[in-house]
Amino acid sequence: MRKLILLVSVCTLVFGCQKEQDQEKADTIYFGGDIVTMEGESPEYVEALAVKNGKILFVGPENEAMGFSSDSTHLVDIKNNTLIPGFYDPHSHVVFQSAKFGCVNLDPYPIGDIRTIPDIQRKLREHIDQKKPKTGTTIIGWGYDDTGLEEMRHPNRDDLDAVSTEHAIVLMHISSHLITCNSKALELAGISADTKDPNGGKIQRRPGSDEPLGVMEEQAMFLLMKILPIPTMDEAINLMKQGLLNYAAEGITTCQDGNTMPDAMKLLQVMEAQNKLPIDVISYPMYKFTTDSLLSEIAKDFNATDRLITKGIKLTVDGAIQGYTAYLSEPYFVQPEGSSEVEKAGCMNEFGGQLVTGETSHTETEKVAIKDFEGYRGYPSMTQEEIEGWIRKADEKGVQLIVHCNGDAAVDVLIGALNNVRGKTPRPDLRTTIIHSQTIRDEQMDYAAENGIILSFFPIHIEFWGDRHESLFLGKERAERINPANTALRKGAKITLHHDAPIAHCGMLPVISAAVNRLTSGGKLLGADERITPYQALCAVTRDAAYQSFEDDRKGTLTKGKLADLVILDENPLKGDPKKIKNIKVLETIKEGVSIYKNKE
């Protein structure tokens, strides 16, 4: 008996040692704070997380995690801070945001600090004083909002001439649907009183004359293309890389380019080939430039795991509420000037592409009559028949569609198209996503839940434009229901939350805060019933955002085998005062186990 016991003991010792020798050793082990896995319907915490070769090796108790350590393992005490999965951006325009990072930032309050036209002039003068550009250089500003200025008008050529007559100055409106410029820019572009309005665009004129005022609407913006700086490939790569690192500084490890132009795609492909993408980019080419062959390529590469991934295509059914171009089922609260004949126009962000890639491709717009004009409601930028055609093409190839719909009437058009094509055979497997969904109605959310359609909300609108939605665009009742995230969740729809950069800054924590608190810049609680919990909001920018782009098998939660895409925050957004969430700082961002950003403060 004693010999048997001795034999068992020896075997246990030998095989136990062998097992310990065979056990993988971690490159890094994180411990010492709140580690939130983002699995389950309520917060789950673990003591430690181990990383090996860019993937999560172990998640669980600290004493067990230390069993994966060796002399070469980097032990990271997060010092009572919070570690969560890296933020997953479910909708933005990273190429255009990168262009904006290279421009003079003119974001209005509360996004930025611009409140008046003199503030814009000050920012431009500071830029010229600091950069000392050569005479004739074009100065680009981005993000001004006429409805957010005390003057309630666009800055014009006279305002900008007061800054400089030696440099061309071109300013992009926050909506990307208008620009304004100075006299030097008009001169260099050859725009004068004799220049006719282009099809689908308008040159604003001085009152009582044909002399250009400097403000260029829609397709008229492209008259200034010739004076915009065209970067070299190296300059474009550097600008794009810096833009991606700015996303990383916000804790984002996967970003979206939700309207990729052809030249922008080429740039991203070059960066991918040269290993110069610091974070993952999920690309959705714009439908206008999507060929049948490209659709086939998207379908073929659907399961790719590179830094650059194309998952589907982008449709744009209407415009922006704050630009009076979203398509609503009821008239705008305060009617804009205009008539029943309006310009049909989609997102004009392609104008910004030249600042990064030198791209100049664009498509002409056309006039469309709104026949049931009983008060201005905006207008669609695609017909239902056009949408149906794209649904058929994409469904046949098994390609995802993400569809821009700000207004509820735009959602009606989309649902009509989906019903005509898919009928009683929904395609939840394709994860069709309605981008923005800002004024979506209850029965439309029922349809989304029943058909597996994802709703990606734009809650930062509540803070930035909420007061104007109530007093100017939508009125109190509709403004209270804008971005109805809580109703959508109660109905069983899957949601995500986005910032739509460059419309808003690319930070995710302010987006979470807006969905949780629903406070306007004026301090008003707008739609208390539509508030969601911090955990629900955090899911919408990690786990559920990864699901939206078919990456939930490798991102979005702290699960063994998934990518070690992590972010460390100085406070836990699930604890403490929800109103302070937007002030939480990103301390470090880790992409596949490698630190790509550290807060130096």
C-alpha positions in Angstrom: 0.0 0.0 0.0 2.8 2.3 0.9 4.5 1.6 -2.4 1.3 2.5 -4.3 0.9 5.8 -2.4 4.6 6.6 -3.1 4.1 5.8 -6.8 1.0 8.0 -7.0 2.9 10.9 -5.3 5.8 10.6 -7.7 3.5 10.5 -10.8 1.6 13.6 -9.5 4.9 15.4 -8.9 6.3 14.5 -12.3 3.2 15.2 -14.4 2.3 18.3 -12.3 5.8 19.7 -13.1 5.4 18.8 -16.7 2.0 20.5 -16.9 3.5 23.7 -15.3 6.3 23.6 -17.9 3.9 23.2 -20.7 1.6 26.0 -19.6 1.9 29.1 -21.8 3.6 32.1 -20.2 2.1 35.5 -20.5 3.8 38.5 -22.1 1.8 40.8 -19.8 -0.5 40.5 -16.8 -2.8 43.3 -15.7 -4.1 43.5 -12.1 -4.8 45.8 -9.2 -8.0 47.6 -10.3 -11.4 47.2 -11.8 -11.3 44.9 -14.8 -14.7 44.8 -16.5 -15.2 41.9 -18.9 -18.3 43.4 -20.6 -19.8 39.9 -20.8 -23.3 39.3 -19.5 -26.2 41.6 -19.0 -24.7 43.2 -15.9 -21.1 44.2 -15.0 -18.7 41.3 -14.4 -15.4 42.0 -12.7 -12.2 39.9 -12.6 -9.0 40.4 -10.7 -6.5 39.9 -13.5 -6.0 39.6 -17.2 -3.1 37.9 -19.0 -2.0 38.6 -22.6 0.1 36.4 -24.9 1.0 37.2 -28.5 -1.6 40.0 -28.8 -4.5 37.9 -27.5 -6.1 37.4 -24.1 -4.6 34.3 -22.5 -6.4 34.3 -19.2 -9.2 36.2 -17.4 -9.9 35.5 -13.7 -8.4 35.5 -10.2 -5.1 37.2 -9.6 -3.4 34.2 -8.0 -4.3 32.0 -11.0 -3.2 34.6 -13.4 0.2 34.8 -11.8 0.6 31.1 -12.7 1.1 32.3 -16.2 4.0 34.6 -15.3 7.7 34.0 -16.0 10.9 36.1 -15.6 10.1 37.9 -18.8 6.4 38.6 -18.1 5.6 42.3 -17.7 3.4 42.7 -14.6 1.2 45.8 -14.8 -0.5 47.1 -11.6 -3.2 49.4 -12.9 -3.3 51.1 -9.5 -7.0 51.1 -8.8 -7.8 52.4 -12.3 -10.2 50.6 -14.7 -9.5 48.3 -17.6 -12.1 47.5 -20.2 -12.1 46.4 -23.8 -10.9 49.0 -26.3 -13.7 51.2 -27.6 -15.1 50.1 -30.9 -16.2 53.1 -33.0 -19.5 52.0 -34.7 -19.8 55.0 -37.0 -17.5 57.9 -38.0 -15.5 59.1 -40.9 -11.9 58.7 -39.9 -10.4 59.9 -43.2 -12.3 63.2 -43.0 -11.6 63.5 -39.2 -7.9 63.1 -40.0 -8.3 65.9 -42.5 -9.9 68.0 -39.8 -7.1 67.4 -37.4 -4.8 69.1 -40.0 -7.1 72.1 -40.2 -7.9 75.1 -37.9 -10.4 73.7 -35.5 -13.6 75.9 -35.5 -15.9 73.7 -33.5 -18.7 75.6 -31.9 -19.4 75.7 -28.2 -19.9 73.2 -26.4 -17.9 71.0 -28.8 -15.2 73.7 -29.0 -14.8 77.3 -27.9 -16.2 79.2 -30.9 -19.2 81.4 -30.1 -18.8 84.4 -32.4 -17.3 85.4 -35.8 -14.5 87.3 -33.9 -13.6 83.9 -32.3 -13.2 82.4 -35.7 -11.1 85.4 -36.8 -8.9 85.0 -33.7 -8.3 81.3 -34.3 -7.3 81.9 -38.0 -4.9 84.7 -37.0 -3.3 82.5 -34.3 -2.8 79.8 -36.9 -1.2 82.2 -39.4 1.0 83.7 -36.6 2.2 80.2 -35.5 2.6 78.5 -38.9 3.7 81.5 -40.9 2.4 80.1 -44.2 3.8 81.5 -47.5 1.8 84.2 -49.3 -0.9 82.6 -51.4 -1.2 79.4 -49.3 -4.7 78.2 -48.7 -5.7 78.2 -45.0 -8.4 75.5 -44.2 -10.7 75.8 -41.2 -13.2 73.2 -40.3 -16.3 72.9 -38.1 -18.0 76.4 -37.8 -21.8 76.4 -37.3 -23.7 79.5 -38.2 -26.6 78.5 -36.0 -24.2 78.3 -33.0 -22.8 81.8 -33.5 -24.2 84.8 -31.7 -24.5 86.5 -35.1 -26.6 83.6 -36.4 -25.0 83.9 -39.9 -22.2 82.5 -41.9 -18.9 84.4 -41.8 -18.5 85.9 -45.3 -15.6 87.1 -47.5 -15.5 90.5 -45.7 -15.1 88.8 -42.3 -12.3 86.6 -43.6 -10.6 89.4 -45.6 -10.2 91.1 -42.2 -8.0 88.2 -41.3 -5.9 88.1 -44.5 -6.0 89.2 -48.1 -2.6 87.5 -48.8 -3.8 84.0 -48.0 -6.8 82.1 -49.4 -9.1 81.1 -46.5 -11.6 78.3 -46.9 -13.9 77.3 -44.0 -15.9 74.0 -43.9 -19.3 74.1 -42.2 -19.9 71.6 -39.5 -22.5 69.8 -41.6 -20.0 69.5 -44.5 -22.8 70.9 -46.8 -21.4 74.4 -47.1 -18.1 76.3 -47.2 -17.3 80.0 -46.9 -14.2 81.7 -48.2 -12.4 85.1 -48.5 -11.8 87.2 -51.6 -8.3 85.7 -52.3 -9.9 82.3 -52.5 -12.5 83.5 -54.9 -9.9 85.2 -57.0 -7.6 82.1 -57.2 -10.6 79.8 -58.0 -11.8 82.2 -60.7 -15.2 82.8 -59.1 -16.8 86.2 -59.9 -20.1 87.8 -60.5 -20.2 86.2 -63.9 -19.9 82.6 -62.5 -23.1 80.8 -62.8 -24.5 78.5 -60.0 -23.6 74.9 -60.7 -26.3 72.3 -61.0 -27.2 71.2 -57.5 -25.4 74.1 -55.8 -25.7 77.8 -55.0 -23.2 80.7 -54.8 -24.6 83.2 -52.2 -24.4 86.8 -53.6 -24.2 90.2 -52.0 -27.7 91.7 -51.6 -28.7 93.5 -54.8 -25.8 92.2 -56.9 -24.3 89.1 -58.5 -21.0 89.5 -56.6 -20.2 86.4 -54.6 -20.5 86.7 -50.8 -18.1 83.9 -50.2 -20.6 81.3 -49.0 -20.8 78.3 -51.3 -23.6 75.7 -50.9 -23.6 72.0 -51.9 -22.1 71.4 -55.4 -20.8 75.0 -55.5 -18.2 73.9 -53.0 -16.4 72.0 -55.7 -15.6 75.2 -57.6 -12.9 75.7 -54.9 -11.4 72.3 -55.3 -8.6 73.7 -57.5 -7.1 75.8 -54.7 -7.1 73.2 -52.0 -3.7 71.8 -51.2 -3.0 68.3 -52.7 -0.8 66.3 -50.3 1.9 63.9 -51.5 1.5 60.2 -50.6 3.9 60.6 -47.7 2.1 63.6 -46.4 -1.3 61.8 -46.7 0.1 58.8 -44.8 1.4 61.0 -42.0 -1.8 62.9 -41.8 -3.9 59.7 -41.7 -1.6 58.1 -39.2 -1.8 61.1 -36.9 -5.6 61.0 -37.2 -5.7 57.3 -36.2 -3.4 58.0 -33.2 -5.8 60.7 -32.1 -8.6 58.0 -32.1 -6.2 55.8 -30.1 -5.8 58.7 -27.6 -9.6 58.4 -27.0 -9.3 54.7 -26.2 -10.5 53.5 -29.6 -8.8 50.4 -31.0 -11.2 49.9 -33.9 -12.6 52.8 -35.9 -14.9 53.1 -38.9 -14.6 55.0 -42.1 -18.3 55.1 -42.9 -18.2 56.6 -46.4 -14.9 55.6 -48.0 -14.1 57.3 -51.3 -12.0 55.4 -53.9 -8.7 57.4 -53.4 -9.2 57.1 -49.6 -9.4 53.4 -50.0 -6.2 53.3 -52.0 -4.5 55.3 -49.2 -5.7 53.0 -46.5 -4.6 50.0 -48.6 -1.1 51.4 -48.9 -0.9 52.0 -45.2 -2.1 48.5 -44.5 0.6 47.1 -46.9 3.2 49.1 -45.1 2.0 48.2 -41.6 1.2 51.8 -40.8 -2.3 51.4 -39.4 -1.9 51.7 -35.6 -5.5 50.7 -35.1 -8.1 48.7 -37.1 -10.2 50.5 -39.7 -13.6 49.1 -40.7 -14.3 50.6 -44.2 -17.7 51.0 -45.8 -17.3 52.3 -49.3 -19.9 54.9 -50.5 -22.6 53.3 -52.7 -22.1 55.8 -55.5 -18.6 54.5 -56.1 -19.4 50.8 -55.5 -19.1 48.6 -58.6 -20.3 45.0 -59.0 -16.6 43.9 -58.8 -16.1 45.8 -55.6 -19.2 44.1 -54.1 -17.7 40.7 -55.0 -14.4 41.7 -53.4 -16.1 42.8 -50.2 -18.0 39.4 -50.1 -14.8 37.5 -50.7 -12.8 39.3 -48.0 -15.6 39.5 -45.5 -13.9 37.3 -42.9 -10.5 39.0 -43.2 -8.7 39.9 -40.0 -6.3 42.5 -41.3 -6.0 46.0 -39.9 -8.1 47.2 -42.8 -11.4 45.4 -43.3 -14.3 46.1 -45.6 -17.6 44.8 -44.3 -20.2 46.4 -46.5 -21.3 49.6 -48.2 -22.9 52.8 -47.1 -26.2 54.2 -48.3 -27.4 57.8 -47.5 -31.1 58.3 -47.6 -31.3 61.9 -46.2 -29.3 64.7 -44.7 -28.9 66.4 -41.3 -31.5 67.8 -39.0 -29.4 70.8 -38.1 -29.0 71.5 -41.8 -32.7 71.2 -42.5 -32.0 68.3 -44.9 -33.2 65.3 -42.8 -36.4 63.8 -44.2 -39.1 64.1 -41.5 -42.7 62.8 -41.5 -43.9 66.1 -40.0 -42.8 69.6 -40.8 -39.8 71.2 -39.2 -40.9 73.2 -36.1 -39.6 76.5 -37.4 -39.8 76.6 -41.2 -36.7 77.5 -43.2 -36.9 79.8 -46.2 -37.4 77.9 -49.4 -40.0 76.2 -51.6 -41.3 72.8 -52.5 -38.5 72.3 -55.0 -35.3 71.5 -53.2 -31.9 70.2 -54.1 -31.4 66.4 -53.9 -28.1 65.9 -52.1 -26.4 63.3 -50.0 -23.5 63.6 -47.6 -20.9 66.0 -49.1 -18.0 64.7 -47.0 -16.2 63.7 -50.2 -15.2 67.3 -50.4 -12.9 66.7 -47.4 -11.2 63.8 -49.2 -8.9 66.0 -51.2 -7.4 67.4 -48.0 -6.1 63.8 -47.2 -5.8 62.1 -50.5 -6.1 64.7 -53.2 -9.3 63.0 -54.4 -11.6 65.2 -56.5 -14.3 62.7 -57.6 -17.9 63.7 -56.9 -21.3 63.2 -58.4 -23.8 65.8 -59.6 -27.1 66.2 -57.8 -30.5 66.8 -59.2 -33.7 68.7 -58.3 -36.5 66.7 -56.8 -40.0 68.0 -56.1 -41.7 67.2 -52.8 -45.2 66.9 -54.0 -47.0 66.7 -50.6 -45.5 70.0 -49.5 -47.6 71.1 -46.4 -44.8 72.6 -44.5 -41.1 71.8 -45.2 -40.1 68.3 -44.1 -36.7 68.0 -45.7 -36.3 65.5 -48.5 -34.8 62.1 -49.4 -31.5 61.8 -51.2 -32.3 58.4 -52.7 -35.5 57.0 -54.2 -37.0 53.9 -52.8 -36.3 52.1 -56.1 -32.6 53.0 -55.8 -32.5 51.6 -52.3 -34.3 48.4 -53.4 -31.7 48.0 -56.1 -28.8 48.2 -53.7 -30.5 45.9 -51.2 -30.9 43.2 -53.9 -27.3 43.5 -55.0 -26.0 43.4 -51.4 -28.2 40.6 -50.3 -27.3 38.5 -53.3 -23.6 38.8 -52.4 -24.1 38.5 -48.6 -22.8 42.0 -48.0 -23.9 44.3 -45.2 -25.6 47.7 -45.6 -25.2 50.6 -43.2 -27.9 53.2 -44.0 -27.9 56.8 -43.0 -31.4 57.9 -41.9 -31.7 60.9 -39.6 -35.4 61.5 -40.3 -38.3 59.1 -39.6 -39.6 59.6 -43.1 -36.2 58.4 -44.4 -36.6 55.3 -42.2 -40.1 54.8 -43.8 -38.4 54.8 -47.2 -35.8 52.3 -46.1 -38.4 50.0 -44.5 -40.5 50.2 -47.6 -37.5 49.1 -49.7 -36.6 46.3 -47.2 -40.2 45.0 -47.3 -40.3 45.0 -51.0 -37.0 43.1 -51.3 -37.0 40.8 -48.3 -40.7 40.5 -47.6 -41.3 37.9 -44.9 -37.8 36.6 -45.1 -35.7 39.0 -43.1 -31.9 38.9 -43.2 -30.7 39.3 -39.5 -27.5 37.5 -40.6 -26.5 40.6 -42.6 -26.9 42.9 -39.6 -28.3 45.8 -41.6 -27.7 49.0 -39.6 -29.6 52.2 -39.6 -27.1 55.0 -38.9 -28.3 57.9 -36.7 -32.0 56.8 -36.4 -32.5 60.1 -34.6 -36.2 60.6 -35.0 -37.2 56.9 -35.4 -40.7 56.1 -34.3 -42.0 53.3 -32.0 -43.4 51.1 -34.8 -40.2 51.5 -36.8 -38.2 50.3 -33.8 -40.6 47.3 -33.5 -39.7 46.5 -37.1 -36.0 46.8 -36.4 -36.3 44.4 -33.4 -38.4 41.9 -35.3 -36.0 41.9 -38.4 -32.6 42.0 -36.7 -31.8 45.5 -37.8 -29.3 47.3 -35.6 -30.0 51.0 -34.6 -26.9 53.1 -34.3 -27.8 56.3 -32.4 -26.1 59.7 -32.4 -26.6 60.8 -28.7 -24.1 63.6 -28.7 -26.7 65.6 -30.7 -28.6 65.9 -27.5 -25.8 67.9 -25.8 -24.6 69.9 -28.8 -27.9 70.7 -30.6 -30.6 69.6 -28.1 -31.7 73.1 -27.2 -32.0 74.1 -30.9 -33.9 70.8 -31.7 -36.5 71.9 -29.2 -36.7 75.6 -30.1 -35.9 75.5 -33.8 -35.8 72.1 -35.6 -38.3 69.7 -34.0 -40.2 71.3 -31.2 -40.5 70.0 -27.6 -42.3 66.7 -28.2 -40.1 65.4 -30.9 -37.0 66.7 -29.3 -37.7 64.8 -26.1 -37.7 61.6 -28.2 -34.6 62.1 -30.2 -32.2 59.2 -30.2 -34.6 57.0 -28.2 -32.1 54.4 -27.0 -34.1 53.2 -24.0 -37.2 52.5 -26.0 -35.2 50.6 -28.6 -33.6 48.4 -25.9 -37.0 47.8 -24.3 -38.4 46.6 -27.6 -35.5 44.2 -28.0 -33.5 46.0 -30.7 -29.7 45.9 -30.6 -28.2 49.4 -30.4 -24.8 51.1 -30.8 -23.7 54.6 -30.0 -21.5 56.8 -32.2 -20.0 60.3 -32.5 -20.0 60.6 -36.3 -16.6 62.4 -36.3 -15.8 64.9 -37.8 -19.3 66.2 -37.0 -18.4 65.7 -33.3 -15.0 64.9 -31.7 -14.0 61.3 -31.8 -14.2 60.7 -28.0 -16.4 57.8 -26.8 -16.8 58.9 -23.2 -18.8 62.0 -24.1 -21.0 59.8 -26.3 -21.6 57.5 -23.3 -22.3 60.5 -21.1 -24.8 62.0 -23.6 -26.8 58.7 -23.7 -26.8 58.3 -20.0 -27.5 61.9 -18.9 -29.3 63.5 -21.9 -28.3 67.0 -20.8 -28.2 69.8 -23.4 -25.5 72.4 -23.4 -28.0 74.7 -21.8 -28.3 72.3 -18.9 -31.8 71.0 -19.8 -32.8 67.3 -19.3 -34.1 66.3 -22.7 -36.1 63.1 -22.7 -35.6 61.7 -19.3 -37.4 58.4 -20.2 -34.9 57.7 -23.0 -31.8 57.7 -20.6 -30.0 54.4 -20.5 -27.6 53.0 -17.8 -23.9 53.4 -18.0 -23.4 49.7 -18.5 -25.9 49.7 -21.4 -24.0 52.6 -23.0 -20.7 50.9 -22.5 -21.9 47.8 -24.1 -23.0 49.9 -27.1 -19.4 51.1 -27.7 -17.6 47.8 -27.0 -19.4 44.4 -27.2 -22.4 45.4 -29.3 -20.4 47.7 -31.6 -18.1 44.8 -32.4 -21.3 42.7 -33.1 -22.5 45.3 -35.6 -19.4 44.8 -37.8 -19.3 41.0 -37.4 -16.3 41.1 -35.1 -17.9 40.0 -31.8 -16.0 36.7 -32.2 -12.6 38.5 -31.6 -13.3 41.9 -30.1 -15.6 43.7 -27.7 -15.3 41.6 -24.4 -12.4 40.5 -22.3 -12.6 36.8 -23.2 -9.9 34.2 -23.5 -8.8 34.0 -27.2 -10.0 37.5 -28.2 -7.6 40.3 -29.2 -5.9 42.1 -26.4 -7.5 45.4 -27.4 -7.7 47.3 -24.1 -8.1 50.7 -22.6 -7.2 51.9 -19.1 -9.4 54.7 -17.6 -8.7 56.8 -14.6 -12.2 56.2 -13.2 -14.8 53.5 -13.6 -17.7 54.8 -15.7 -20.0 52.3 -14.0 -19.4 53.8 -10.6 -19.7 57.3 -9.2 -21.6 60.3 -10.6 -22.9 59.6 -14.2 -22.6 63.3 -14.9 -18.8 63.1 -14.6 -18.4 60.3 -17.2 -17.4 62.7 -19.9 -14.5 63.9 -17.8 -13.0 60.5 -17.3 -9.5 60.3 -18.8 -8.0 57.6 -21.0 -4.7 56.7 -19.4 -3.5 54.1 -21.9 -4.7 52.3 -25.0 -3.4 48.9 -25.9 -3.8 47.4 -29.4 -3.2 43.6 -29.6 -1.1 43.7 -26.4 1.0 46.7 -27.5 0.7 50.1 -25.9 -0.1 52.7 -28.6 -1.0 55.6 -26.4 -0.1 56.8 -22.9 -1.5 59.8 -21.2 1.5 62.0 -20.2 -0.4 64.3 -17.8 
